[in-house]
Amino acid sequence: MTQDTQIQAVEKLIGPLLKDDIFLVYIKIKPTNNFKIYLDADSGLGIEKCIKINRALYKIMEEMGMYPEGDFSLEVSSPGLDEPLKLLRQYKKNIGREVEIITNDEQKKEGLLTAVSEEKIKIEFTEGKGKKAVLKNEEIYFTDIKQTKIQIKF
């Protein structure tokens, strides 16, 4: 089984386990059959839900005999704040948060994520300092975005 086939198989198995507003972000496999499954939820994803899904999925994979020798492992978590946003649903969930965007031409843009549509996002930022400070808005198309990360401000 190729990695893609394994990922597709696990995606099918995990689908029915995702209740409420929980959604799959992505799955990756390390060479030792270590599945790293990243989930998120519109209302936030607690560790208890990750543990519950991990146990249920592990049991299903074991019972199906996907790996007859039992030589696989699962890690179910939400993507860390340092992980780039991947899905439209993640962008929508993070409206109102500060983001850092790297465009395809390597420009760095920072601002408050204020709106998200199917094809673009809108950020708000301040240009200039003191009395010359001006609040600006910019729309950026997803096709121009290389990476978007949430900024943690203290």
C-alpha positions, 0 to 999 in steps of 0.5 A, a space after each residue: 500500500 502506498 502512503 496515499 492509499 494508506 492516508 485515503 483508507 484512514 480518511 474513510 475510517 475517521 470520517 464517521 468518528 468526527 462528530 459535532 463541528 470537528 473536521 480533518 485538516 490533514 494526515 501524514 505518515 512517517 516511515 514507521 507507520 506512525 500516523 499523525 492526524 490533525 483535526 480541528 473544530 470550529 468551537 475549539 478541539 479539546 484533548 479529550 476529544 482527540 483521545 476519544 477519536 484516537 482510541 476509536 480509530 486505533 481499535 477499528 484499524 486493529 480489528 480490520 487488520 490493516 497492519 497484521 503485526 500491529 506495527 503502527 501508531 496514531 497521534 491525533 491532535 489539533 495543529 499547533 499555532 505554529 502550523 500554517 492554516 490549510 483549509 478555508 474552514 480554518 481561516 473562517 474560524 480565525 477571523 478576528 485574530 492576528 495573522 502573518 502571511 507570506 505571499 508567493 513572491 515572498 512578501 510578508 504581510 501582517 494584520 488582523 484577519 477581518 473577512 474570508 470568502 471562497 477566493 480571498 481574505 481581508 486583513 486590517 493593519 496600521 501604516 505609519 506611527 503616531 498622528 500619521 498612523 492610518 488604518 488600512 485594509 488589504 484583500 489577498 487572494 488565496 492563489 497569491 498566498 504561500 503560507 498563513 500563520 496565526 500570530 500570538 500577541 502578548 
